[in-house]
Amino acid sequence: MTIALIGLVVAAYFANFVYGAMFKENTAFNNDKAYIYITTGAKYEEVREQLIPLLKDIKSFDALAARKKYITNIRPGRFAIEKDMSNNNIINSIRSKNTPIKLSFNNQERIQNLAGRIAQQIEPDSLTLLKAMTDNVFLDKNKFTEATVLGMYVPNSYEFFWNTSAEDFRARMLKEYFRFWNNDRQAKRKALNLSVNEVITLASIVQKETAKVDERPRVAGVYLNRIRKRMPLQADPTVIYAKKLKENDFDQIIKRVLYKDLEINSLYNTYKNPGIPPGPITMPDVSAIDAVLTAEKHSYYYFVANVKNFGYHKFAKTLSQHNANKNEYVRWINSQGVNR
């Protein structure tokens, strides 16, 4: 009788332990949800360190994790733990419910900047991403160069798993690039007699020239007019890019292009070199790309900042008209004391 009673007590204790370890609520945070990020190749101890501040009783979790063999079957990713979850539900979640993230980027000036931006959002670090993005075998196979590859990355928001590798990120973005350049856009760029890279590069100049989306088709029209007349683009943003590239200083802020800057010896200097530069000077928005593809048809060949309507520009058909507009701008910028 005594032995049977002890057995019942032990069984009851074990049942209570199992219930507590498996099904009892064990979260210690007040938000509706918390996330943990498990790196590729992580050990249980690393997962445990992230869980300690989120759980009331880490030891009961350890016991169940061992019993369910989670300790030897760690999977990488971003996993959600919901408020009031039990140990059993937590283990099920971090074992099989990798949660995707919304990855976004735009307006990166160089491929290095893009790698840094992406590294803030997924597991690979910026150097690993940059190495994959500029891998010569990949570039040659897909007909890119280090000067043109920034144009492969179409700015937008995308759904990715946090533990996506650098190579898988690159492969996905190549697919998005081909999806973006659909038959409609290809037909429009062929009608302009421009390559995809030339459209993207021209769009990058338009992007830098005006932040006003509604003005971009008109600015693009100016540059296309100049190309048709075999006139140099003479775009100040290309000179600024050439200066930054020559000095290897992309952090400098240049508000005014000086006459001496126009003499910089660079393929990106469109005052010294005819045609379109070898690659984009920044990552253009989709609006800038489409502005080139659907540029406004007009007879303007010049434009300068409009000091009476900031953000927009004054457009001119003749050099004399442009010089009058330019003189107004120069007087204004001199009055502001802007020397660089």
C-alpha positions in Angstrom: 0.0 0.0 0.0 2.8 2.4 1.0 4.7 1.5 -2.2 1.7 2.2 -4.3 1.1 5.5 -2.6 4.7 6.5 -3.2 4.3 5.5 -6.8 1.2 7.7 -7.2 3.1 10.6 -5.6 6.0 10.2 -7.9 3.7 9.8 -10.9 1.8 13.0 -9.9 5.1 14.9 -9.5 6.3 13.7 -12.8 3.0 14.6 -14.5 3.1 18.0 -12.9 6.8 18.5 -14.1 5.9 17.4 -17.6 2.9 19.7 -17.7 4.9 22.6 -16.3 7.8 22.0 -18.7 5.6 21.5 -21.8 2.4 23.3 -21.5 2.6 26.0 -18.8 3.0 29.6 -20.0 6.7 30.6 -19.7 7.2 34.0 -21.3 8.5 37.0 -19.3 7.9 39.9 -21.7 4.9 42.2 -22.0 4.9 42.8 -25.8 2.7 40.7 -28.0 5.7 39.2 -29.7 9.5 38.9 -29.4 12.0 37.8 -32.0 15.2 35.9 -31.7 17.8 35.7 -34.5 19.6 32.4 -34.8 22.8 32.5 -36.9 23.9 29.8 -39.2 25.9 27.2 -37.3 24.7 28.5 -33.9 25.0 26.2 -30.8 22.3 25.8 -28.2 24.2 28.0 -25.8 23.9 30.9 -28.2 20.1 30.4 -28.6 19.8 30.0 -24.8 21.5 33.4 -24.2 18.8 35.1 -26.3 16.0 33.2 -24.5 17.1 33.9 -20.9 15.6 37.4 -20.7 12.5 36.3 -22.5 11.5 33.3 -20.3 10.5 33.0 -16.7 12.1 29.6 -16.2 15.0 28.8 -18.5 15.8 25.5 -16.7 12.4 24.0 -17.6 13.0 25.0 -21.2 16.4 23.4 -21.1 14.9 20.1 -19.9 12.2 20.0 -22.6 14.7 21.2 -25.3 16.9 18.2 -24.4 14.0 15.8 -24.3 12.7 17.0 -27.7 16.3 16.9 -29.1 16.2 20.5 -30.1 19.6 21.1 -28.5 21.2 19.0 -31.3 18.9 20.3 -34.1 19.4 24.1 -34.2 18.1 25.8 -37.3 19.0 29.4 -38.4 16.6 32.2 -39.0 14.3 34.8 -37.4 11.8 33.3 -35.1 8.8 34.8 -33.3 7.9 34.0 -29.7 4.4 35.1 -28.7 3.4 36.3 -25.3 2.1 33.5 -23.0 3.7 30.7 -25.1 4.6 27.5 -23.5 8.0 25.8 -23.8 6.5 23.3 -26.1 5.1 26.0 -28.4 8.4 28.0 -28.3 10.4 25.0 -29.3 8.0 24.2 -32.2 8.2 27.8 -33.3 12.0 28.2 -33.3 12.4 24.8 -34.8 10.2 25.2 -37.9 8.7 28.7 -38.3 11.4 30.8 -39.8 9.7 34.3 -40.2 10.6 36.4 -43.3 11.5 40.1 -43.1 10.7 43.0 -45.3 14.0 44.1 -46.8 14.2 47.5 -48.5 16.7 49.7 -50.1 17.0 52.8 -52.4 19.3 55.7 -53.4 22.5 54.0 -52.5 25.4 55.8 -54.2 27.8 52.9 -54.6 27.7 49.1 -54.5 29.6 49.3 -51.2 26.8 51.5 -49.7 24.3 48.9 -50.8 26.2 46.1 -49.2 26.2 48.0 -46.0 22.5 48.7 -46.2 21.6 45.1 -46.8 23.9 43.9 -44.0 21.8 45.9 -41.6 18.8 43.7 -42.5 20.0 40.1 -43.1 22.6 37.8 -41.6 25.6 38.2 -44.0 28.0 41.0 -43.1 28.8 43.8 -45.6 32.1 42.4 -46.7 30.6 39.0 -47.5 27.8 40.7 -49.4 30.2 43.0 -51.3 32.4 40.0 -52.3 29.4 38.2 -53.7 28.1 41.3 -55.4 31.4 42.0 -57.2 32.5 38.4 -57.9 34.1 38.5 -61.3 32.7 35.2 -62.4 29.2 36.3 -61.6 29.7 39.7 -63.2 31.1 38.2 -66.4 28.4 35.6 -66.7 25.7 38.2 -66.4 27.4 40.9 -68.4 28.0 43.3 -65.6 31.0 45.2 -64.5 31.9 46.8 -61.2 30.8 50.1 -62.8 27.4 48.9 -63.9 26.4 46.3 -61.3 24.6 48.8 -59.0 22.0 49.0 -61.7 21.1 45.3 -61.2 19.5 46.1 -57.8 16.1 47.6 -58.4 15.1 49.7 -55.3 12.0 48.3 -53.6 10.8 46.3 -50.6 11.3 42.5 -50.8 10.5 39.6 -48.6 13.5 37.6 -47.5 14.4 35.1 -44.8 16.9 36.8 -42.4 19.4 34.0 -42.8 19.5 34.3 -46.6 23.1 33.8 -47.8 24.9 36.5 -49.8 24.8 34.4 -52.9 21.1 33.7 -52.6 20.4 37.4 -52.1 22.4 38.1 -55.2 20.6 35.4 -57.2 17.2 36.7 -56.1 18.0 40.3 -57.1 19.1 39.1 -60.5 15.7 37.5 -61.0 14.0 40.8 -59.8 16.1 42.7 -62.3 15.0 40.6 -65.2 11.4 40.8 -64.0 11.6 44.6 -63.8 13.0 44.8 -67.3 9.9 43.3 -68.9 8.8 43.5 -72.5 7.2 46.9 -72.1 10.3 48.6 -70.6 12.6 46.8 -73.1 10.5 48.1 -76.0 10.6 51.6 -74.6 14.4 51.6 -74.1 15.0 50.1 -77.6 12.9 53.0 -79.1 15.4 55.3 -77.4 18.3 53.4 -78.9 19.8 53.0 -75.5 21.1 50.0 -73.6 19.7 49.0 -70.2 22.8 50.3 -68.5 22.6 53.6 -70.4 18.9 54.1 -69.3 19.8 53.3 -65.7 22.9 55.6 -65.8 20.9 58.4 -67.4 18.1 57.8 -64.8 20.8 58.1 -62.0 21.7 61.6 -63.3 18.0 62.6 -63.4 17.7 61.3 -59.9 20.5 63.5 -58.7 19.3 66.5 -60.7 15.8 66.7 -59.2 14.0 65.2 -56.2 10.6 66.3 -57.8 9.1 63.1 -59.3 6.8 65.2 -61.5 9.7 67.1 -63.0 11.9 64.0 -63.9 10.3 63.3 -67.3 11.1 66.9 -68.4 14.7 66.7 -67.1 15.1 63.3 -68.8 13.8 64.9 -72.0 16.5 67.6 -71.9 19.3 65.0 -71.7 17.8 62.9 -74.5 17.6 66.0 -76.6 21.2 66.7 -76.0 22.2 63.1 -76.9 20.3 63.3 -80.1 22.1 66.6 -81.0 25.4 65.0 -80.0 25.8 67.7 -77.3 27.7 66.8 -74.1 25.3 66.2 -71.2 27.2 68.7 -69.0 25.5 67.4 -65.9 26.8 68.8 -62.6 26.0 65.6 -60.6 28.5 63.6 -62.8 31.2 66.1 -61.9 30.4 65.8 -58.2 30.6 62.0 -58.6 33.9 62.3 -60.5 35.4 64.5 -57.7 34.3 62.0 -55.0 35.6 59.1 -57.0 39.0 60.7 -57.7 39.5 61.8 -54.1 38.0 58.5 -52.7 35.8 60.5 -50.4 32.1 59.9 -50.8 31.2 61.5 -47.5 32.0 65.0 -48.7 29.1 67.4 -49.3 29.3 69.5 -52.4 26.7 72.2 -52.8 28.3 74.1 -55.7 30.4 72.9 -58.6 33.3 75.2 -59.4 34.9 75.9 -62.8 38.0 74.0 -61.8 35.9 70.9 -61.1 34.9 70.8 -64.7 38.5 70.0 -65.6 38.6 66.7 -63.5 39.9 64.0 -65.7 37.3 61.2 -65.4 35.0 59.2 -67.6 32.2 60.4 -65.3 32.8 64.1 -66.1 30.2 64.8 -68.7 31.7 68.3 -69.4 34.9 66.7 -70.7 33.4 63.5 -72.1 30.5 63.1 -74.6 27.8 60.6 -74.2 26.6 58.7 -71.1 29.0 57.8 -68.3 30.1 54.1 -67.9 27.7 53.4 -65.1 25.2 54.9 -62.7 26.3 57.7 -60.3 23.7 56.6 -57.8 20.9 54.1 -57.5 17.9 55.6 -59.4 14.4 55.2 -58.2 11.9 53.4 -60.4 10.3 56.8 -61.0 13.6 58.1 -62.4 14.1 55.0 -64.7 10.5 55.3 -66.0 11.0 59.0 -66.4 13.8 58.2 -69.0 11.7 55.6 -70.7 8.7 57.9 -70.9 10.5 61.2 -71.2 8.6 64.4 -72.0 9.0 65.4 -75.6 9.9 69.1 -75.8 12.5 71.5 -77.3 14.5 72.3 -74.1 18.2 71.8 -74.1 19.1 73.6 -70.8 17.9 74.0 -67.3 19.0 75.5 -64.0 17.6 75.7 -60.5 14.6 77.9 -60.1 15.3 80.2 -57.1 11.7 81.3 -57.0 10.3 77.8 -56.8 12.8 75.8 -54.9 13.3 72.2 -55.8 12.2 72.8 -59.4 14.1 74.2 -62.4 13.9 76.8 -65.2 14.1 75.3 -68.6 15.4 77.0 -71.8 15.4 76.3 -75.5 18.3 78.6 -76.3 21.7 79.3 -74.8 21.0 83.0 -74.4 17.8 82.3 -72.5 19.7 79.7 -70.3 22.4 82.2 -69.6 19.8 84.7 -68.3 18.4 82.0 -66.0 21.8 81.0 -64.9 22.9 84.5 -64.0 19.8 84.8 -61.8 20.8 81.6 -60.1 24.4 82.6 -59.7 23.4 85.9 -58.1 21.2 84.1 -55.6 23.8 81.5 -54.6 26.4 84.1 -54.2 24.0 86.0 -51.9 23.7 82.8 -49.8 27.5 82.6 -49.3 27.8 79.1 -50.8 31.3 78.7 -52.0 31.5 74.9 -52.2 
